[in-house]
């Protein structure tokens, strides 16, 4: 058995999957870990939410890639408040930002009171499996650590992120060739709340679409 210690970003905490993914911050490695069967640290594991940044120690077998790892210690440091909306119209800033033929994300700065407080990024669907968007974000297939730790154009960490998919996750084909990520820094005041109100994804509510990621 081997151990891995460091900082990890929590992904894929959904009821339909009995594990969660921890994306290592210092290396491009994603670890699947059991989310039950612990003793003293079980309450801390139960409190994990997608977007949390944790200091943790994992134990597992690197030569058994299909076998989940186990947490031996976990301490939540902070987190990014996340909201999700599907089957919605993209905001004007995203429609203006999108350029046909884009293969990489593009971002535009969002300002409030004349100060930059966040960005709107469009993620082309074409590079993603089956042209998906939200399912990939939810299942940890699209690590965003570099964007969360340093919001593009602003260089400040994100404290809030909204993911907007113009199509439902079970759509057989997409109608808009991109998804939208809105990232806000601590400097943002009312702007995140306005977007949340417009897309019906209030804070402190789990607004992820109800789907089984293995069914996509």
ABEGO torsion letter per residue (X at the ends): XBBBBEBBBBBGBBAABABBBBBBAABBBBBBBBABGBBAAAAAAAABBBGBBBBBBBBBBAABAABBBBBABBBBABBBBBBBBBGBBBBAAAAAABBBGBABBBBBBBBBGGBBABBBBBBBAAABBGGBBAAAAAAGABBAAAAAABBBGAGBBBABBBBBBABBAABABBABABBBBBBBBAABBAAAAAAAAAAGBBBGBBABBBBBAAAX
